[in-house]
Structures are given as structure tokens and as C-alpha cells.
Amino acid sequence: MDPSLIALVLANIAFVGTHFLMSHQLRAPLVGLLGEQLFQVAYSLVSLITFAGIYFAFVASPVADLPGSGEIGWAIATLLSLPAMILLAG
């Protein structure tokens, strides 16, 4: 597998993983340590940095989708996009 595709997968895992950690297990201790406002700044910075990692890994990848995803991968991504858009709007 192409190293840029591995970087893209890892960047997405980092983005989602940091969201899970900072919104559940680490939230209370970090809010206690930093305060609510500084925690929000830290959460935003981590989100922006990991999202930038996704962007740069995507730009560096030679193809727009993962190899072998084909029509089934496209259908799954399309079906997942609808609830994602609803959650974003909500």
C-alpha cells in the first residue's frame, strides 16, 4: 500500500480518536486542569491540527479514494454521508 494512503488512514484515525478521547475520557480532567475556556481552545487546536493532517495526507495521496473500494465503497460512503449531514446540521 502506498505510504501516502497509510498516512491518510492514520490521519483520519487520529482525528476521530482525539475527538473520542477529548469528548469523553479526558474531558473532565482537562477541564479541571485548564478551565472551560482554555479547554475549548485546546480542543479546537487539536481538531484543526488533526484535520490539517487529513487535508495534507489527502493532497499527497495519488488517488481520491482507497484502492479497491469501488462501487461498494462509494455506496457505503454515500449512505454514511446522509446521517453525517443531518448531524452536522443539528
C-alpha positions, 0 to 999 in steps of 0.5 A, spaced: 500 500 500 502 506 498 505 510 504 501 516 502 494 512 503 497 509 510 498 516 512 491 518 510 488 512 514 492 514 520 490 521 519 483 520 519 484 515 525 487 520 529 482 525 528 476 521 530 480 518 536 482 525 539 475 527 538 473 520 542 478 521 547 477 529 548 469 528 548 469 523 553 475 520 557 479 526 558 474 531 558 473 532 565 480 532 567 482 537 562 477 541 564 479 541 571 486 542 569 485 548 564 478 551 565 472 551 560 475 556 556 482 554 555 479 547 554 475 549 548 481 552 545 485 546 546 480 542 543 479 546 537 487 546 536 487 539 536 481 538 531 484 543 526 491 540 527 488 533 526 484 535 520 490 539 517 493 532 517 487 529 513 487 535 508 495 534 507 495 526 507 489 527 502 493 532 497 499 527 497 495 521 496 495 519 488 488 517 488 481 520 491 479 514 494 482 507 497 484 502 492 479 497 491 473 500 494 469 501 488 462 501 487 461 498 494 465 503 497 462 509 494 455 506 496 457 505 503 460 512 503 454 515 500 449 512 505 454 514 511 454 521 508 446 522 509 446 521 517 453 525 517 449 531 514 443 531 518 448 531 524 452 536 522 446 540 521 443 539 528 
